[in-house]
Amino acid sequence: MLTELRVRDLAVIADVTLPLQPGFNVLTGETGAGKSMLVDALALLLGERASSDVVRPGATKAVVEGVFELTPAALDRLLPSLTALGVEGSDGVLVVKREVHGEGKSRAWVNGSPTTVGVLAQLGALLVDLHGQHETQSLLRADAQRDILDAYAAATVEAVAVRDAGERLRALERRETDLHDRQEEVRRKADYLRHVVEEITRAAPKPGEDAALDIEAKRLTHADELGRLSKEMEQTLEAAGFARAGKLLGSLQRLDASVAKWRELLDAIFANVAELTTAVRDYAAEIEADPGRLAAVEQRRDLLYRLQQKYGPSLPDVLATRDASAKELELLDTADLDLRSLAEERATAARDFERACAALTAKRQTGARHLEQAVHELLPALGMPEGRFAVRIIPRTTHPAQGAEAIVFEIQLNVGLDPRPLARVASGGELSRLMLALKVVLASHDAVPTLVFDEVDQGIGGEVGARVGEALAAVASRPGRQVLVITHLPQIAASADHQLVVAKGAKGGVATSDVQVVSGEPRTRELARMLGDPDMATAVRHAEELLKRASGIPASPGGTPSPPARRSPAR
């Protein structure tokens, strides 16, 4: 759970440290003192998108740092997820840090190692459930209502099974549709495909054939000139006089032995000239004007050119077009068999999907009845004495990946009225209280150790506020659970195990918020301030009664009637 939150240079906060404890913590203070800013700081620590305008005037960066200590049970539960995120948490302590710079750049660390904001968000989802006005509004969404029911019904495994079975079924349906469409397309253009295969097969082009024909055509076109030039070159080589050069070298060598090394050079020249002469002679013998062959070559070149124009640009492309067309034609012979096989697979997948949906539906129906009862029992204590909560399960004609039914949360606020969907009847305050009731009911199913509530007291007060405080305290009393609430209601604050007060003043000409842990008389005076009674003495007495009532101590005569003892928190 979160044991310490330090915030530096964030908006009106210069340097504040919140020491937090297990159980029920409340954060109070005057309106505008900076309470919600601390919630914003926690949101940044949990990976929320950052803006440069949160940096305190005159500072270069805002820094938020949190220390999380995990119980052995929580560590065992979270360690696989931490390992998957690349976070070292084997000692049960996580130090998370986030910096937001004035130019908008953001950096993050976990236990001193750099990390991404994305990892920070995933880590934050494991450690803290931050509940504010946005989360209250999310209760109006169908997907949020469905997820709440599945969590309460312990239907996560069944929901995943439905999703996976649905994905497999849809993949097979797509394959079947695609194959059928391809078959129809091949049928429509089968004549053309056969023509392509036959035309290219009949021509039988070979890779590189066009280049060879180009060379041959040029030789045939210039045969006379090539013959004349090659014969003249042969004669020139024969008349070069290399034999005479050999005799002269012999005479030189008899008079000067040092020129003997020239013999090797001369022999090499003579050998090369002889080889070249033979090659020229053979070439000249092959050169022959052949108008018939030239016409055949030109005709073949024209044929290959037309194929390249239609199916090219190169002969390998032409051959590839032939092969692709032949393969498409094969589909006419194989598609029917493949479609029958796919239909069998699809039918099996559809049965699997139906079974998975049925299992999920059964879990949801059982969970819905229990959730209705559990929430309904809490509504009177939360200021909705005539309220009735209902989970409506509406069968679908088509089954999406979320199951065979839609889930709709309905509320009946007054006797005689029909239940209606939350979005059509609930006010902001009623939504907050209904969300709180759901949180209380779901607390035993929720693995997140720390719950943070902002604006939970919207639209309530008095006795209802006391009941809300007791409900929050009930959530916080569970082993390994921590609750932090930002509130204006003294009835809620009095139920807390620990209270922190935010106050704003001026330091260096800049508005600055500070936080102080209060207990004993300072806490009583803070509750008295929250009561808003102009008679401070009366307010203090009322605050004392609230604290006694929250602790299960009978109220003094004439004071507020005390409910049955709830617990005896350590203060």
N, C-alpha and C positions, 0 to 999 in steps of 0.2 A: 504494500500500500504506500501511498505518498506520505513521507514523513517530513519533508521540507520542500518548500517552494521559494526560490529566491528570484527576485525581479529587479533589474537595474535599468534605469534610463528608458522606461517604457511609458510614454505619454506623461501623466502627472506623477508617476512613480519614479523617485530618484534611486532608492536602494531599500528594498523591503524584503524581509525574510518571514515566511509563514511557517511556524513550527506546527505540524499537524500530528494528530494521534489516531490510534484505532478508535472505532466507534463513531459517535455522532459529533461532528464539528460544525459550528455555525460561524458565519462571517457577517458582522453587522456594522452599521455606521450610518451617518447622515447621507441623504440623497446627494449624489454627485461626489462623494468622498473618494471613490475609486474602487468600489467593491467589484463591479462588473469588469473593470479593467484587469483585475487579478484573474477573473475567469477568462478573459481574452488572452492573458499571458499563458495560462494553462493550455488554452486551445493552441497557441503557437507551439508550445512544447510538445503537443500531441500531433503536430504535423499540419496544422491549418495554414492556408496560404497567407503569406506575409506581405505587408505593405510598408514602404519606407516612411509613411507619415506617422507610424506608431513610435518612432524614435523621439525621445524627449528633446525639446529645444536646447541647443547648445551641446548635445552629445553626438558622438560619431556613430554609435550603435546601441541597440537595445539587446539585453542579455537576459534570458530566462533559463534557470537551472532547477531541476527537480531531482530529489533523491527518493527512490522507491526501494522499500525493503519487502522481500517476499517471504512469507512463512514457508516452512518445509513442504506443506501440502500444496501451496500455490506454486512453489518452485517445481515440484514434480509434475504438476499439471501443465505449466507453461514452458518448461525447458525444451520440449521438442519444437515448439513454435519459435522460441528464441534462437535455437540452433539453426532452424531453417532461415531465419533472418540474418544469420551471421553475428548474433549478439552473444557475448560471453556473460552468462549470468549464474554460473555454478555456485558462487558464494552467496547468492540471494540478495545482492545489492546491485541496483542499476542507477547510475548517475547519468541523467539525460540533460543535454545542454543545447540551446539554440541561440544563434546570434542573427539579428536583422540589422543591416547597415543602412546608413542614410541614403546611399545611392540605390537601395533596393536589393542588394545581394544578401543571400541568406546562407548560413552554414549550420551544421548540426554535428553532434558527437554523442556517442553512447559509451560510457566507461572510458572516456578519453580517446576513443577511436573515431575518426571521421565517418559519417554515414550520410545517407541521402534523406531528404524530407519525406520521400515515399516510404522508406523503411521506418522513419519516425512515426508516420501515420499508422502503419500496420502495428508497430509496437504499442502506440497509444491506445489502439482499439483493444489490445489484450489487457491493458492496465487500468484504463479509466473509461467510464461511461459518463460523458459530459451531456447533461440534459438541460437544455434551455428552451427558449420560445420556439426555435426552429424545430427541435425534436418534438415539441408538443404538436406543432402543425403537421409533422410527419405522421402522426397518429391518424390523420384523415386519409392517408394514402392506402390503397388496397394492398400493396405489397408489404407495407409495414404491418398492417393488421394480420396478414397471412403469416409473416415471420414471427410475430408475437404468439400466435396460436400454436405454430409448429414448435416453438421453443418450449412453451408450457406443456404441450402434449408429448414432449420427448420424441418428436417425429422427425428429427434431423436425418437419421439414417434412411427412413422411408422417403423423405423429400429428395434426398440425393439419388436414391434408387429410381424414383420417378423421372428426375432430370436426365439421368444416364440412359434409362430405357427409352425416354422420349427422343433423345438425341440420336440414338441408334435407329429408331423407327423412322425419324425424319430423314436421316442419311440414306436409308434404303429406299424411301419414297422418292427422294431426289434422284438416286441412281436409276430407279425404274423409269421415272419420267424422262430423264435424260436419254436413256437407251431407247425408249419408245420414240422420242422425238428424232433421234439420230436415224433410227430405222425408217421412219416416214420420210425424212429428208433424203436418204439414200434411194428410197423407192422413187421419189420425184425426179431424181437426176441420174437414175441407173443407166439410161440409154447413153447419156453423155459420158458417164464414167467408162462404160464399155468401149465407146468410140476412142477415148483417150488411151486406154490400155491397148486396144488393137492397133491404133495408128503408131504408137511408139514401139510396140513389140514388132510390128511389121518392118519398121525402119531399122530396128536393132542398132541404135547408135552405140558407140564405144567411147569411154572417156579419153580425151586427147585426140580423137579421130579428126576433129575439125582442124586442129593445128597442123597435123600431118598432111591433110588434104590441101591446106593453104600452101605449104612448101612444095608439094608435088605439082600443083597448078602453076605456080610461078616457074618451076623448072621446065614444064612442058611448053609454056607460053614463050619462053626465051631459049628454047633448045638450040637453035642455030648459033646464036651469039655465045652461049655457054660452051658449045663444042669448039668453036673457033678459038676462044680465049684459052681454053684448057690445052689445046694442041700447041698453041703458041708458047704457053708457059712451059710445057714439056720440052719443047725444042730449046728454049732459053736455058733451062736447067742443064740439058745435055751438053750445050756449047759453053758452059761456064769455065771449062779448062781446069778442073780440079786435078786431073791426071798430070798435066804439065806442072802444076804447083807441087805435086808430090815429088817429081823428078828434081825440081829446083831445090827443094828442101833437102833431098839426099846429097846434092852437091855441096850445099852449105854445111851440112853436118860433117862431111869428110874433112873440110877445112877448119871447122869450129864445132867441137862436140857440145858446146853449151846450148846450141839451138836444138838439140835432140828433143827437148821438152815440147817443142812445137808440133812434133809428130802426133802426139795424142790429140791436140786441138784440131789438127788438119784431118785426122782420121774421123773424129766426131762430126766435123762439118761434112765430110764426104759421105758418111753413113746417113746423116739426116737428109742430105740432098738426094741420095739414092732412094731413100724411103719416100720422100716427097714426090720424086719423079714417078715412082711406081703408082702412088696414090693418084696423081694427076692423070696418068695414062689410063688407069682403071675408070676414073670418073669420066674421062672423055669417051671411053668405050661405052659407058652406060647412057650417055646423052644421046637421045634419039627423038626427033620430032614425030609425035604420034597424035594426029588430030582426033582419032577415035577415042583414045584414052583421055585426052584433054576434055572432050565433050562429056565423057562419063564422070570425070572428076568434078566438073562444074555442076553437073546434074546432082551429084551426091552432096556437094556443098550447098546447093540451093535447098535440098530436102532438109539437111541438118539446120540450115538457117531458119527455115519455116518452123521447125520444131522448137528451136530456141526462142523464136519470137512468141510462140504460143505458150510454151511450158517452161521456159528458161529462167534466167538468162544463159546458163551454161548447160553443157550436156549432162553433167552430174545432176543438175536441177531437173532436167527433162526425165532422167531415169527415176529420180525420187518422186516426181509427179506420177509416173506410171505405177510405181510401187504403192504409193498412197491411195491411188484410185482403185487398185486391185484389192487393197486391204478394206477399203470402204465397201466394195462389192461383196467381200466375204461376210460382212455384217448381215446381208440379206439371208445368208445361210445359217448364221449362228445366233442371231438376235432372238428368234422365237424361243430357242432352248434357254438362252440366258434370261429372257423375260420370265419364263416359267420358274426357273430357279430363284430369281429375285422375288417373285410373287410368293413363293413358299417361305423364303426368309422373312419377307415383310409380314406375312401372316403370323409367323412365330413371334416376331418382334412385337407385333400388335397385341398378341395374347400376353406376352411378358409385361408390356406397358399397362395393359388393363389390370393385371394382377398387382403390379406395383401401385397403381392408382387406387385400387380397392384397399390395399393395406394402409396407404396414407389416409384415405377417407375414413377408415375405421378409427385410426389414431386421432384424427381431427374431430370426429364426432364425439368420441369419449372425452377428449381434452376440452372441447367446447362446452360440454355440460359442466365439467368441473370448474373451468375458468369463469363461466357465468355465475356459478354459485359463490366462488371465492371473491370475485369483484363485487357482486351484489351485497355480500355481507359487510363490505367496507364502506359502501356508499353513504349510509346514514351518518356514520361518524365523520365523513368528509363533507357534510353539509348538503347532501342530496337524499333526504330521508325517504322520499317517494320515488327515488330513481331506481330503475331496473336496467341492468346491463344484459345484452343478448348478443350471442355470436350466431349470425345467420350463415348457413352453408347452402350455397346456391349451385345446384348441378349445372355443368356446362354441356352444351351439345357437342362441342369439340374440345378435346383435352390438350391444353398447352403443356409446356414443360413443368408447370407449377402444380399440376394435378387435375382431378376431374371436377373441381368445384371452385367457385369464387368465394372468398371470405369477406363478410361485411360485418363490422361492429355496429351495433345499434344501441340506442339509449332511449329509455322512457323516463322523462323527467317528472311527469305528474300523472296521478291516477286518472284513468279514463282515456288517456291518449295512447295511440298506437306507437310502438317502438319505431324509430326512424334512424337512418344512417347518421353517424356523428357529424358529418360535414353539413347536415341540413338543420341540426337542432342545437348543437353544443356551442356555448360561448367560450371565450378564451379561458376564463376561470374554471368553467366546468371541464374543459379539456385538460387543464393542468391537474385538476383533482382526479380525473379519470386516469390520466397517465400515471399519477402517483399511486393510485390503487393498483394499476397493472404492475408497476415497479415493485410494490410490496408483495404482490402475489408471485411475481416472477423471480423474486430475489433468490429463492432456493434453487432456481434453474440457471441463474446467471453466474458465469464463472469470473466475470470481471470484478476485481476486489474493491475498486474505488468508484463510488457513484457521486457525481457532482450535480447539484440541482440549483439552477438560477431561475428566478421568477416563479418558483413553485407556489408562492403565496398570492399570485395574481387573482384578484376578485374574491378573496376570502378574508375573514377576520374573526375576532371574538372566539366563541366556543369552537367553531369549525377550525380555526387556526390551531387551537390546542389539540384537536383530534389529528390534524395534519402532522403536528409535531410528534405525537405519539406514534403515528404510522411511520414517520421517518426514523424515529428511534427504534422501532421494531425491525426495520431493515438493517440499521446499523448494529443491532445487537447480535446478529448472526456471526459465528466464528469466522475470523479472517476477513471481515467486511468493514469498510470505512465509508462514511457518508460526509460530504461537505455541502452545506447549504448556505446560499446567500439569501438573506431574508430581511424584511422590514418588520416582521411580526414578532412581538415579544413572546407570544404564546408558543411560537415555534422555537425561538431562541432559548427559552427556558427549559425545553426538553433536551437540549444538547448536553453532551459530556464535556465539551470544551468550546469556549467562545473566544473569538478574536474580533477586535474592533478596529475598523479602518477610520482614520481621521485625516482631514486635509487641511494643510496650512500653507504659509508662504515661506520659502527658503531661497534667499538670494534673488528675490523678486519673481520667483517662478512657483506656481501652485504645486505643492508636493504632498503625496499621501504617505502615511505611515500606518503600521499595524502593531497592535499590542494585544497580548494574551491577557484576558481578565478573569478573575475569580474573586470569590468573597465579596467584599463591599463594592469594589469597582464594577464587578459584573452586575450587582444589584442596581447600581446607579445607571448603568447602561440600559438595563431593561426598563428602569423608570423613565429614562429619556425616550425610549421607544414607545412607551405607553402614551406619551403626548399629553399627560395631565398637567395643566399649569401649576397645580399644587404639588410641588416636588415631594413633600412629606407623604401625601396620599399616594403618589406614584410609587414611592419607595416601598410603602407597605404592600401595595398591590404586587410589586415586583417580587417581594419576599414570599408572598402567597403563591405566586406562579412557580417559583423555584421549589417550594415545599410540595406543591401539588405534583410537579414533574418528578420529584424524588419519591413520591408515595407517602410523604409525611402528611398527616391530617392537617387541614387548614385550621387556623385559629378561629375562635367564635366570631361570627360576623364576617368572616373572610369568604373567599370563593369556595364553594363546596368541592370537596376532594373526591376524585374518582377512585376506583379500586387501585391498589398499589400496582405500578407497572414494573419497576426495577429500582435499584439503588445504585445509580451511576457514581463512579469515582470522579470527583470534581477537583 
